[in-house]
């Protein structure tokens, strides 16, 4: 059973009333346990929060946080007060509580998740499996994650324009399906895990969201023959040795060698996209002795039976040892143990077999064009993201306009510097002029771009009043250089600045 029954939906609605009555939200919890405890929780340390919660034994908010946030047992009397509408029996029937003697313990986490999108600020309650924050280790094989950094990043990369249909591929707890539901008339959520689909249904019911259809199956099998205008995918892309003794977790391990699962997703996703539809994927890819990671991704895209526009960003690259350490620890195995060393060895043997020298972590933005593809951008960004909202739609819109403009048309355009862009000048001691000029973004990908004085002057003059060509010619006169040569040098770089959001059309 991967969906809620009508009776369970009614129980979930009652539980939502209890959570709301206790003001079980991010702001109230922060006020309850304080900033120090809140910061510690973000690092996976629940000790300060537990100490603070123990000072409020009669608070329904503290009782709910004890149960569902940090995963500790609470007295039945206090739980009955906090869950006055759904009741202990109702929450137990829903699969969220169990009795332990005179106490009650949660069997799942429910934590507030706040966000901001085009519709404004909002907050949901997100249920998932109890994790290491709640003292659960090792995790169960079919563990369903809550919302982590990757989920927040993917949500920030999704477009917010209204669409008719959307797909959350490998939905987990359903966070992307919930986000998609704010802009899509129809949302389908798929997963190979029935437990993940159950959590997706529960989270939709807890937050009063309707119209999310769950389908059980591997990758695209449950939606064969369907098409979508928007696809979000945080698939189980972790590169895991396929050898005995290595734990496998449904939420992260796709069951294929190396990065073959990502290659399979990229090779099939285009067939499920409607014309103009965009798929946003998180993934890992291997750099091998004979091929750079981004070049291998380019090969996957080029091999798609459906031609695709592609913008692929490698935000980080880890060496094999560091990558193995991350995922061995993620499974709950700690350094210093014999099991830890054994698992590290299995990972490194697996990488050696394929000649892997590094693993890229990043994002793939794939679009099905109406005609032939015009975008093939593969880049290592290596920077912490700023504000991702609107990044993808803005970049695709800028690209679509730029491809219609030849050099003369671009020179006739009026451009504006984005409001989050600043300029930094670095001077050597005693030098009159700067040795380095940088343009910096406050939002988007928080890019830092070293530029020369000519480009800096052109960008600084882009106030939307004069055509770009006039500005370039004025800078050429100021610098005493040939205007035609400066145009040939500056205009291609301006195109890139428009795509990356430093400049926009007035």
C-alpha positions in Angstrom: 0.0 0.0 0.0 1.7 3.2 -1.1 -1.2 5.7 -0.7 -3.3 6.8 2.2 -6.8 5.4 2.7 -9.7 7.8 3.2 -9.6 7.0 6.9 -5.9 7.8 7.1 -6.4 11.1 5.2 -9.0 12.1 7.9 -6.5 11.2 10.6 -3.8 13.2 8.9 -6.1 16.2 8.7 -6.7 15.9 12.5 -3.0 15.7 13.1 -2.5 18.8 11.1 -5.0 20.6 13.4 -3.0 19.5 16.4 0.3 20.7 14.9 -1.3 24.0 14.0 -2.9 24.4 17.5 0.5 24.0 19.1 2.1 26.5 16.6 4.5 23.7 15.6 6.6 25.8 13.2 10.2 26.9 12.7 9.9 30.3 14.3 8.1 29.0 17.5 10.6 26.2 17.9 13.5 28.6 17.5 12.0 30.8 20.2 11.4 27.7 22.4 15.0 26.2 22.4 17.0 29.3 21.4 19.5 30.3 18.7 22.3 28.2 20.0 20.3 25.0 19.9 18.9 25.9 16.5 22.4 26.3 15.1 23.4 23.0 16.7 20.5 21.2 15.0 21.6 22.5 11.6 24.9 20.6 12.3 23.2 17.4 13.4 23.6 18.0 17.1 20.3 17.7 19.1 21.8 17.8 22.6 21.1 21.6 23.3 17.6 21.3 21.9 16.9 18.2 24.1 18.1 20.1 27.2 15.8 23.1 26.3 12.8 20.9 25.6 13.2 19.3 29.0 12.6 22.6 30.7 9.0 22.8 29.2 7.3 19.6 30.3 3.8 21.0 30.1 4.1 22.6 26.7 2.3 20.9 23.8 4.9 22.5 21.4 7.7 20.9 23.4 6.0 17.6 23.5 5.5 17.5 19.7 9.1 18.6 19.2 10.3 15.9 21.6 8.4 13.3 19.7 8.7 14.3 16.1 11.7 16.5 15.8 14.4 14.9 18.0 12.7 11.5 18.2 12.5 11.0 22.0 9.8 9.2 24.0 7.2 11.4 25.9 4.8 10.6 28.7 1.4 9.4 27.4 -0.4 12.1 29.4 1.5 14.9 27.7 1.1 13.4 24.3 -2.7 13.0 24.8 -2.9 16.7 25.5 -0.7 17.7 22.6 -2.7 15.4 20.2 -6.1 16.1 21.4 -7.8 15.8 18.0 -6.0 12.9 16.3 -5.3 11.2 19.7 -2.6 8.7 20.5 -4.6 5.8 19.0 -5.3 7.8 15.8 -1.6 8.7 15.3 -0.7 5.1 16.0 -3.2 3.9 13.4 -1.6 6.4 11.0 1.7 4.7 11.6 3.4 7.6 13.4 3.4 6.5 17.1 4.0 3.4 19.1 3.6 2.8 22.9 6.6 1.9 25.0 5.4 1.1 28.4 3.8 4.2 29.9 5.5 6.4 27.3 4.9 7.1 23.6 7.6 7.2 20.9 7.4 8.5 17.3 8.1 6.1 14.5 8.7 8.9 12.0 10.0 12.5 12.1 7.7 15.5 11.3 9.6 18.7 11.0 8.7 22.2 9.8 10.1 23.3 6.4 9.9 26.9 5.5 10.5 28.3 2.0 9.9 31.3 -0.2 8.8 31.2 -3.9 6.9 33.3 -6.3 3.8 32.8 -4.3 5.4 34.2 -1.2 6.6 32.8 2.1 5.1 29.5 3.4 5.8 26.5 5.6 4.9 22.9 5.5 5.2 19.9 7.8 7.4 17.2 6.3 7.2 13.7 7.5 10.1 11.2 6.9 12.0 8.4 8.6 13.8 9.1 11.9 17.4 9.7 11.3 20.8 10.2 13.0 19.5 13.5 14.6 17.0 11.3 16.4 19.7 8.8 17.3 18.8 6.2 14.6 21.9 4.4 13.3 22.5 2.6 11.0 19.6 3.6 8.8 17.0 1.1 7.5 17.6 0.0 3.9 14.4 1.6 2.8 15.0 4.8 4.7 13.1 7.8 3.4 15.0 11.1 3.8 13.5 14.4 5.0 14.5 17.7 3.4 18.2 18.3 3.1 20.4 20.7 1.3 20.1 18.8 -2.0 16.3 19.0 -1.8 16.3 22.7 -1.1 18.7 23.3 -4.0 16.5 21.3 -6.4 13.4 23.2 -5.3 15.2 26.5 -5.9 16.1 25.5 -9.4 12.6 24.6 -10.5 10.8 27.0 -12.7 7.7 28.8 -11.2 5.8 29.6 -14.4 2.4 27.8 -14.5 2.4 24.5 -16.3 -0.2 21.8 -17.0 1.8 18.8 -15.9 4.8 18.0 -13.8 6.7 14.9 -12.7 8.7 14.3 -9.5 10.9 11.4 -10.4 12.2 9.5 -7.4 10.0 11.5 -5.1 11.3 10.3 -1.7 9.3 12.2 1.0 7.6 14.2 -1.8 9.1 17.6 -1.2 9.5 18.4 -5.0 6.0 17.2 -5.7 4.7 19.6 -3.2 6.7 22.5 -4.7 5.6 21.5 -8.2 1.9 21.5 -7.1 2.1 25.2 -6.5 2.6 25.8 -10.2 1.3 22.7 -12.0 -2.3 21.6 -12.6 -1.3 17.9 -12.5 1.6 16.4 -10.6 2.8 12.7 -10.8 5.2 11.4 -8.2 7.1 8.2 -8.8 9.5 6.0 -6.7 10.7 2.5 -6.5 9.9 2.6 -2.8 6.4 2.1 -1.6 7.4 3.6 1.7 8.6 6.8 -0.1 5.2 7.1 -1.9 3.4 6.6 1.4 5.3 9.5 2.9 4.6 11.6 -0.1 0.9 11.0 0.2 1.1 11.7 4.0 2.9 15.0 3.5 0.3 16.1 0.9 -2.5 15.3 3.3 -0.8 17.0 6.3 -0.5 20.2 4.3 -3.9 20.1 2.5 -2.4 19.6 -0.9 -4.5 17.7 -3.5 -3.8 16.6 -7.0 -0.6 14.6 -6.5 -0.8 11.2 -8.0 1.7 8.6 -6.8 2.9 5.7 -9.0 5.2 2.8 -7.9 8.0 1.7 -10.2 11.6 2.1 -11.4 12.7 5.4 -13.1 10.4 6.2 -16.0 8.5 2.9 -16.2 5.4 4.2 -14.2 5.0 7.1 -16.7 5.8 5.5 -20.0 3.9 7.2 -22.8 3.1 10.3 -20.7 4.7 13.8 -21.2 5.4 16.6 -18.8 6.2 20.3 -19.1 8.4 20.2 -16.0 10.4 17.3 -14.5 12.2 17.4 -11.2 14.6 14.5 -10.3 16.9 13.9 -7.4 17.4 10.2 -8.3 19.5 7.6 -6.3 22.7 8.7 -8.0 25.3 7.9 -5.3 28.1 5.8 -6.8 28.2 2.6 -4.7 30.3 -0.5 -5.1 28.2 -3.5 -6.3 30.1 -5.9 -4.0 29.0 -8.0 -1.1 29.1 -6.4 2.3 28.4 -2.8 1.1 25.1 -1.5 2.4 22.6 -0.4 -0.2 19.9 2.3 0.6 17.0 2.8 -1.7 17.1 6.6 -1.3 20.6 6.9 -2.7 21.8 3.8 -4.6 20.4 3.2 -8.0 21.7 -0.4 -8.4 23.9 0.2 -11.4 27.7 0.4 -11.8 29.4 3.8 -11.4 27.3 6.7 -12.8 25.3 4.4 -15.2 22.1 5.4 -13.5 22.6 9.1 -14.3 23.4 8.2 -17.9 20.2 6.2 -18.1 18.1 9.1 -16.7 19.7 11.6 -19.2 19.2 9.2 -22.0 15.5 8.8 -21.4 14.2 12.0 -19.9 13.8 13.8 -23.2 11.1 11.4 -24.4 8.9 12.4 -21.4 9.3 16.2 -22.0 6.7 18.1 -23.9 8.0 20.6 -26.4 9.6 23.4 -24.4 9.6 21.3 -21.2 12.5 21.4 -18.8 14.0 18.6 -16.7 16.0 19.7 -13.6 18.2 16.9 -12.3 20.7 16.6 -9.5 23.5 14.0 -10.0 27.0 12.8 -9.8 29.3 11.9 -12.6 32.8 10.3 -12.8 35.9 11.9 -14.2 38.1 9.0 -15.5 41.6 8.8 -16.7 40.4 8.9 -20.3 37.6 11.4 -20.0 36.6 14.5 -18.0 33.3 14.3 -16.1 31.6 17.1 -18.0 32.7 15.7 -21.3 31.1 12.3 -20.4 27.9 14.1 -19.5 28.0 15.9 -22.8 28.2 12.5 -24.4 25.1 11.3 -22.5 23.1 14.3 -23.7 24.4 14.0 -27.3 23.3 10.4 -27.3 19.7 11.1 -26.3 17.2 10.0 -28.9 15.5 13.3 -28.4 17.7 16.4 -29.1 18.0 18.5 -26.0 19.2 21.9 -24.9 21.6 21.4 -22.0 23.0 23.6 -19.3 25.1 21.4 -16.9 26.8 22.9 -13.8 29.5 21.0 -11.9 29.4 22.8 -8.5 32.0 20.6 -6.8 34.5 17.8 -7.6 35.6 15.3 -4.9 38.6 13.0 -5.1 37.7 9.3 -4.8 38.7 9.0 -1.1 36.8 12.0 -0.1 33.7 10.9 -2.0 33.9 7.4 -0.3 34.3 9.0 3.1 31.1 11.1 2.7 28.9 8.2 1.8 30.3 5.6 4.2 29.6 8.1 7.0 26.2 8.9 5.6 25.2 5.3 6.2 26.1 5.6 9.8 29.6 3.9 9.8 32.0 5.9 11.9 35.8 6.5 11.3 38.1 4.3 13.4 36.0 1.2 13.1 37.0 -1.9 11.2 33.8 -1.7 9.1 34.7 1.9 8.1 38.1 0.9 6.7 36.6 -2.1 5.0 33.9 0.0 3.2 36.4 2.6 2.2 38.5 -0.1 0.6 35.6 -1.4 -1.3 34.8 2.1 -2.7 38.4 2.7 -3.7 38.7 -0.7 -5.3 35.5 0.1 -7.3 36.9 3.4 -8.4 40.3 1.9 -9.4 38.5 -0.7 -11.6 37.1 2.1 -13.8 40.1 4.5 -13.6 38.1 7.1 -11.7 40.1 10.2 -10.6 37.3 12.4 -9.3 33.5 12.6 -8.9 31.6 15.7 -10.0 28.5 16.9 -8.1 26.1 19.2 -9.8 22.9 20.0 -11.7 21.6 19.2 -15.2 19.1 21.5 -16.8 17.7 19.9 -19.9 15.1 21.3 -22.3 13.3 19.8 -25.2 13.4 22.5 -27.9 10.7 23.0 -30.5 13.3 22.9 -33.2 17.0 22.1 -33.1 19.0 22.6 -29.9 20.8 25.9 -29.5 22.2 25.6 -26.0 25.1 23.3 -25.0 26.8 24.8 -21.9 28.9 22.6 -19.6 30.7 24.5 -16.8 32.4 24.0 -13.4 31.0 26.8 -11.3 32.7 26.0 -8.0 30.8 28.6 -6.0 28.2 28.5 -3.3 24.8 29.3 -4.7 23.1 32.6 -3.9 19.4 33.0 -4.5 18.4 30.4 -7.0 14.8 31.4 -7.5 14.3 32.4 -11.1 17.8 31.4 -12.2 16.8 28.8 -14.7 13.9 30.5 -16.3 15.9 33.8 -16.5 18.9 32.1 -18.1 16.8 30.2 -20.7 14.8 33.4 -21.5 18.1 35.3 -22.0 19.5 32.6 -24.2 16.4 32.4 -26.4 16.6 36.1 -27.0 20.3 36.2 -27.6 20.2 33.5 -30.3 17.9 35.7 -32.3 20.5 38.6 -32.2 23.5 38.9 -34.5 26.3 41.2 -33.5 24.7 44.3 -35.0 21.4 43.6 -33.3 23.1 43.0 -29.9 25.0 46.3 -30.4 21.7 48.1 -30.9 20.3 46.6 -27.6 20.0 48.6 -24.4 21.2 46.7 -21.3 21.0 47.1 -17.6 23.4 46.0 -14.9 21.6 43.5 -12.5 20.9 45.1 -9.1 22.8 42.4 -7.3 26.1 43.0 -9.2 29.0 44.9 -7.6 32.5 45.7 -8.7 35.6 45.0 -6.7 39.0 46.6 -7.4 42.2 45.1 -6.0 45.3 47.3 -5.7 48.8 46.4 -5.0 50.3 48.6 -2.3 51.6 51.9 -3.9 50.0 51.2 -7.3 47.7 53.9 -8.7 45.6 51.6 -10.8 43.9 48.3 -9.9 45.7 45.0 -10.6 42.5 43.0 -10.6 38.9 44.0 -11.5 36.1 41.7 -10.4 32.4 41.6 -11.1 30.5 39.9 -8.3 26.9 38.6 -8.1 25.0 38.7 -4.9 22.3 36.2 -6.1 22.1 33.5 -8.7 25.3 31.4 -8.6 27.2 34.1 -6.7 29.7 34.2 -9.6 32.9 36.2 -9.4 34.3 37.2 -12.8 37.7 38.8 -13.4 37.4 41.4 -16.2 39.6 43.9 -17.9 39.1 47.7 -17.7 37.3 47.8 -21.1 34.6 45.3 -20.1 34.3 46.8 -16.7 33.8 50.3 -18.2 31.1 49.0 -20.6 29.2 47.1 -17.9 29.4 50.1 -15.6 27.8 52.3 -18.3 24.9 49.9 -19.0 22.0 51.9 -17.5 19.5 51.2 -20.2 19.7 54.6 -21.8 22.2 54.1 -24.7 22.7 51.2 -27.1 25.5 48.8 -26.2 27.4 49.7 -29.4 27.4 53.4 -28.5 28.9 52.5 -25.1 31.6 50.3 -26.6 32.6 53.0 -29.1 32.8 55.6 -26.3 35.0 53.3 -24.2 37.2 52.6 -27.3 37.7 56.4 -27.7 38.5 56.8 -24.0 41.1 54.0 -24.1 42.4 55.0 -27.5 41.8 51.6 -29.2 40.1 50.6 -32.4 36.3 50.6 -32.0 35.8 47.6 -34.3 38.4 45.6 -32.5 36.9 46.4 -29.2 33.4 45.4 -30.4 34.8 42.0 -31.6 36.4 41.5 -28.2 33.6 42.7 -25.9 30.3 41.7 -27.6 30.9 37.9 -27.1 31.7 38.4 -23.5 28.6 40.6 -23.0 26.5 37.7 -24.4 27.9 35.6 -21.6 27.2 38.3 -19.0 23.6 38.4 -20.2 23.1 34.7 -20.0 24.7 34.5 -16.5 22.6 37.3 -15.2 25.2 40.1 -14.7 23.3 42.1 -17.4 19.8 42.1 -18.6 17.8 43.7 -21.4 16.3 47.1 -20.6 
